Amino acid sequence: MSTVETILQQVIQLPRLEQRRLVQLIEAQQPPSNPPLNARVPCEPQPDRTREWDWIAQHRHEYAGQWVALEGDRLIAASPNRLDISAALKTVQAKRPLIHRIPAPDDLPYVGL
């Protein structure tokens, strides 16, 4: 009989109260498990984007056809290529920048297809 089987036989012979205590002691020794994948995460409120949209309204003509990344009224990056914006954001400390493409005057309207 193995050591584990011997211990298991001894545990089975314990009174129920002692078995429960043993289970609690064993569970207390376990590392905390990861939360389940379907666990709800508390929502963060959406930041007020008034300053960003005001900046876009004022500078729309300067950055037409480009992607811009803004935090408040501070321009972090601007480029016609969206990937350039992502690369630039990796080098700066921005919490939750607004990334937006300012349409060019000759852009066709977006119809959602």
Secondary structure, 3 states (H helix, E strand, C coil): CCHHHHHHHHHHHCCHHHHHHHHHHHHHHCCCCCCCCCCCCCCCCCCCCHHHHHHHHHHCCCCCCEEEEEECCEEEEEECCHHHHHHHHHHCCCCCCEEEEECCCCCCCCCCC
